[in-house]
Amino acid sequence: MVKSSSVAARKGTPAAPRTTTKATKGTPTGEKPTCRHDDAPARRGSVGTLALARAAALFRACGDPERLRLLERLSQGEFCVSELAAESGEGLSTVSQRLRLLRSEGLVSRRREGKHIYYALSDQHVADLIQSALEHALEPHSHAHTGEEDQ
C-alpha cells in the first residue's frame, strides 16, 4: 500500500512513498504474488457478448439433470417421444416439454414420420459437449471450500 505524506505535500516537496508489507495468504514470505498481466497478450474481445450469452443459454438448458439424461440418451441415437417417455417412466407431456426446450436452444432436432416425431442431437458438437461434461463429472475433484475429494 502506497501513501503520500500530507506534510510533504503541503510543503511542495515530493513525498517519499511509504510501503507496508502485509502477509498474503498462500505466500510463504508474506510478499504479494506478482501479476504477469503485462506480459500476456491481450485477449479482450476474443468472444463476443452474443456468443457468451448463447453459450450460457446452452449450459442452462443442459443444467437440469433430467434434460441432461435425455441428451445422454439421444447421444446413442434417434428416438421418438414415446420411447423416451417409456424408458424414463415419465409422461409424454413432461418429456415433450423438455425436448421442446432443448430444441429451442438448438441442442436437439426433430423429424416427423407419420404420427411419430423422432428426436436426435442436432450435431456432433452437442454429442461432444455431453460426453465431455459426463466424463468430467466422473473424475475425482477436490473441493476448495472443504478440502475434500469426491469419492
PANU-804453 format. One line per field, with one value per residue: residue number from 1; x, y, z of N, C-alpha, C in turn; residue in one letter. Coordinates in steps of 0.001 Angstrom, whole numbers, plus 500000, padded with zeros to 6 digits. Layout:
REM residues N
n NUM;...
n_px X;...
n_py Y;...
n_pz Z;...
ca_px X;...
ca_py Y;...
ca_pz Z;...
c_px X;...
c_py Y;...
c_pz Z;...
res A;...
//
This chain:
REM residues 151
n 1;2;3;4;5;6;7;8;9;10;11;12;13;14;15;16;17;18;19;20;21;22;23;24;25;26;27;28;29;30;31;32;33;34;35;36;37;38;39;40;41;42;43;44;45;46;47;48;49;50;51;52;53;54;55;56;57;58;59;60;61;62;63;64;65;66;67;68;69;70;71;72;73;74;75;76;77;78;79;80;81;82;83;84;85;86;87;88;89;90;91;92;93;94;95;96;97;98;99;100;101;102;103;104;105;106;107;108;109;110;111;112;113;114;115;116;117;118;119;120;121;122;123;124;125;126;127;128;129;130;131;132;133;134;135;136;137;138;139;140;141;142;143;144;145;146;147;148;149;150;151
n_px 500845;500655;501222;501057;502815;501089;502183;504534;503382;502044;504170;505159;507078;508080;506587;507940;507238;505405;505597;503815;504155;502172;501265;500410;497951;498850;501373;504664;506624;505282;505048;503339;501821;503134;501729;501409;500223;500992;502774;501297;499537;497048;493693;491185;487897;487895;485817;482558;479885;477332;477836;478756;476438;474764;476117;475900;473142;472912;474265;472574;470285;471228;471596;469698;469169;467393;466920;469513;469835;468114;469515;471856;470816;469910;472333;472987;471556;468678;465387;461877;459357;457618;459133;461241;459803;458717;461058;462007;459995;458265;455645;454314;453862;455582;458145;458029;457886;460415;462027;461180;462229;464982;465196;464578;466874;468613;469865;468799;467295;464401;462320;459536;457716;455145;452834;454622;457183;460542;463469;466800;470256;471417;473881;477353;478851;477217;476986;479674;479966;478202;479333;481896;481193;479997;482118;483905;482458;482661;485261;487516;487413;488877;487445;487590;486485;486059;488176;488027;487912;486052;484361
n_py 498837;502178;505350;508878;511468;513890;516170;516620;517088;519490;521224;521318;519587;516517;513613;510913;507642;505546;502232;499351;496113;493419;490304;487905;485572;482287;482760;482033;483886;486106;488073;489893;488168;488307;489817;488887;490144;492129;490925;489141;488388;490538;489614;490511;490792;488464;486670;487342;489219;488286;485629;484607;484873;483132;480678;480483;480132;477628;476037;476433;475123;472520;472156;470983;467939;465961;466809;466637;463901;463090;464172;462654;460131;460544;460831;458353;457761;458151;458753;458261;460270;458744;456440;457529;458514;456154;454790;456504;456541;458627;460995;461589;464321;465659;464812;465715;468480;468986;468240;470134;472506;471902;471736;474360;475643;474689;472275;469776;468117;467512;465154;464278;461321;459899;459465;459761;461575;461995;462423;463717;464386;467598;468007;466951;468511;468910;466304;465874;467815;466879;464365;465147;466653;464701;462881;464536;464942;462463;462287;462402;465197;467813;469684;472983;474533;472762;471082;468432;465389;464041;460950
n_pz 500000;499114;500374;500462;502169;503924;505009;503562;501096;501545;501861;499361;498478;497021;498207;500009;499218;501373;502182;502995;504129;503885;505109;502798;502218;501504;500475;501210;502062;502732;500903;498358;495665;492358;489512;486229;484089;482344;480645;479214;476187;474799;475219;474997;473742;472270;472244;471481;473066;472422;471645;474090;475647;474289;474634;477414;477638;476439;478325;480520;479598;479518;482168;483851;485497;484434;481803;480910;481110;479051;476859;477021;476474;473863;472659;471958;469746;467551;468764;469362;470980;472565;473099;474618;476805;477849;478658;480638;482441;482726;481924;478595;478035;479820;478983;476353;476753;477864;475704;473859;474955;474781;472037;471308;472075;470266;470663;470161;467365;465297;463542;461556;461152;459839;462370;464364;466084;465814;467704;467830;468635;467686;466369;466031;467770;469992;470955;471651;473651;475657;476203;477125;479400;481041;481347;482701;485048;486198;487031;489841;491967;493830;496458;496916;498945;501023;501118;500636;498707;495929;496214
ca_px 500000;501479;500561;501951;502781;500371;503088;505411;502563;501768;505400;505516;508131;507505;506549;508522;506164;505512;505059;503571;504127;501151;501363;499349;497638;499332;502747;505495;507426;504408;505017;502204;502190;503238;500786;502153;499299;501660;503480;500345;498931;495683;492703;489874;487139;488065;484488;481585;478853;476239;478278;478779;475048;474259;476738;475294;471804;473116;474594;471360;469410;471830;471785;468715;469568;466511;467209;470818;469593;467578;470609;472747;470127;469904;473690;473062;470800;467405;464288;460616;458986;457015;460233;461941;458912;458620;462330;462187;458873;457575;454583;454667;453884;456787;459287;457867;458240;461882;462566;460871;463220;466278;465125;464614;468275;469403;470617;468215;466496;463326;461757;458248;457496;453773;452347;455728;458223;461814;464438;468219;471129;471469;475137;478429;479288;476376;477411;480975;479737;477582;480333;482935;480619;479809;483451;484446;481708;483090;486622;487559;487796;488962;486572;488407;485879;486091;489432;487741;487827;484911;484604
ca_py 500000;503365;506560;510039;512243;515142;517257;516887;517631;520891;521996;521368;518628;515202;512734;509581;506673;504589;500940;498411;494735;492666;488885;487469;484162;481392;483029;481741;485023;487204;489050;489771;487499;489233;489597;488959;490529;492982;490070;488317;489063;490998;488660;491133;490773;487238;486089;488413;489149;487443;484234;484235;484719;481905;479546;480402;479551;476191;475396;476419;474066;471242;472180;470172;466528;465164;467185;466060;462464;462971;464421;461489;459046;460884;460677;456960;457637;458839;458102;459006;460748;457660;455582;458248;458576;454814;454493;457339;456355;459905;461215;462147;465791;466086;464573;466621;469841;469039;468197;471424;473464;471539;472085;475821;476050;474127;471095;468608;468335;466527;464862;463600;460166;459502;460058;459824;462596;461443;463427;463355;465528;468407;467796;466307;469406;468642;464992;466065;468586;465993;463361;465803;467018;463494;462380;465436;464694;461186;462414;462911;466607;468318;470814;474020;475061;471772;470348;467004;464898;463187;459507
ca_pz 500000;498997;500843;500461;503407;503729;505389;502417;500018;501865;501714;497962;498154;496751;499375;499852;499412;502470;501790;504076;503663;504585;504772;501917;502406;500463;500090;502379;502511;503096;499828;497453;494424;491239;488418;484969;483035;481364;479704;478478;475035;475044;474732;475060;472502;471502;472129;471598;474088;471931;471722;475506;476084;473657;475328;478748;477453;476193;479599;481348;479078;479922;483613;484568;485386;483565;480411;480611;480899;477691;475922;477058;475767;472441;472121;471486;468506;467376;469469;469367;472311;473353;473572;475681;477961;478424;479323;481835;483356;482861;480950;477286;478059;480531;478092;475210;477176;477980;474342;473236;475445;474197;470615;471180;472246;469169;471100;469518;466158;465207;462221;461658;460290;460156;463619;465327;465959;466272;468153;467831;468903;466470;465651;466784;468851;471163;471466;472296;474875;476647;476575;477929;480703;481842;481700;483722;486283;486768;487565;491218;492055;495196;496724;497543;500168;502111;501102;500457;497341;495636;496377
c_px 500893;500656;501560;501766;502090;501248;503981;504617;502257;503004;505843;506634;507493;507619;507225;507420;506450;504896;504872;503511;503151;501276;500155;499179;498176;500745;503628;506254;506574;504344;503790;502656;502222;502261;501535;501258;499938;502360;502536;499793;497489;494700;491304;489193;487264;486737;483486;480540;477714;476603;478321;477362;474449;474821;476151;473900;471901;473401;473387;470423;469923;471876;470794;469077;468685;466682;468553;470699;469028;468677;471569;472119;470135;471301;473900;472262;469495;466282;463031;460248;458437;458078;460965;461095;458820;459892;462490;461090;458085;456526;455090;454776;455135;458010;459225;458266;459757;462521;462322;461892;464591;466321;465217;466036;469185;470202;470084;467451;465413;462933;460481;458212;456126;453299;453457;456680;459474;462768;465842;469016;471322;472765;476190;478943;478505;476774;478736;480832;479187;478596;481411;482420;480479;481149;484065;483762;482157;484493;486574;488076;487894;488044;487355;487806;485902;487400;489241;487742;486558;485290;484226
c_py 501229;504561;507702;510805;513566;516341;517622;517512;519104;521752;522063;520420;517272;514312;511415;508565;505769;503290;500096;497021;493970;491210;488497;485971;483356;481678;482853;482954;486192;488271;488823;489058;488514;488826;489801;489386;491423;492154;489284;489092;489452;490007;489243;491031;489497;486521;487199;488155;488236;485962;483748;484011;483432;480666;479379;479786;478045;475455;475374;475305;472688;471089;471374;468697;465695;465536;466620;464556;462218;463167;463229;460329;459304;460814;459256;456741;458406;458044;458943;459321;459605;456693;456230;458313;457212;454456;455263;457128;457632;460040;461816;463663;466318;465961;465523;468044;469991;469070;469523;472481;473177;471891;473590;476365;475450;472894;469811;469043;467276;466318;464069;462445;459604;460232;460266;460970;462023;462584;462842;464588;466290;468252;467186;467182;469134;467313;465113;466810;467699;464962;463967;466151;465798;462873;463230;465191;463412;461235;462876;464353;466993;469526;471839;474494;474058;471040;468856;466659;464086;461742;458774
c_pz 500000;499447;500752;501759;503131;504090;504211;501277;500271;501664;500259;497581;497902;497986;499052;500113;500599;501978;503025;503476;504525;504153;503944;502064;501221;499998;501312;502912;502954;502026;498971;496187;493285;490151;487116;483809;481977;480299;478803;477285;475353;474432;474772;473697;471708;471308;472384;472667;473672;472012;473168;476041;475519;474345;476723;478667;477189;477494;480544;480909;479480;481437;484424;484404;484455;482097;479995;480356;479485;476645;475867;476297;474265;471835;471597;470207;468549;468061;469330;470818;473154;473874;474749;476952;478643;479188;480634;482862;483588;481757;479654;477325;478749;479634;476899;475561;477307;476595;473610;473663;474822;472708;470425;471349;471181;469539;470468;468275;466123;463760;462439;460652;460651;461401;464642;465014;466588;466598;468113;468236;467600;465687;466581;467923;470130;471794;472214;473623;475981;477132;477470;479321;481596;482249;482804;485068;486968;487364;489018;491205;493514;495308;497513;498859;501315;502197;500933;498987;497179;495832;495112
res M;V;K;S;S;S;V;A;A;R;K;G;T;P;A;A;P;R;T;T;T;K;A;T;K;G;T;P;T;G;E;K;P;T;C;R;H;D;D;A;P;A;R;R;G;S;V;G;T;L;A;L;A;R;A;A;A;L;F;R;A;C;G;D;P;E;R;L;R;L;L;E;R;L;S;Q;G;E;F;C;V;S;E;L;A;A;E;S;G;E;G;L;S;T;V;S;Q;R;L;R;L;L;R;S;E;G;L;V;S;R;R;R;E;G;K;H;I;Y;Y;A;L;S;D;Q;H;V;A;D;L;I;Q;S;A;L;E;H;A;L;E;P;H;S;H;A;H;T;G;E;E;D;Q
//
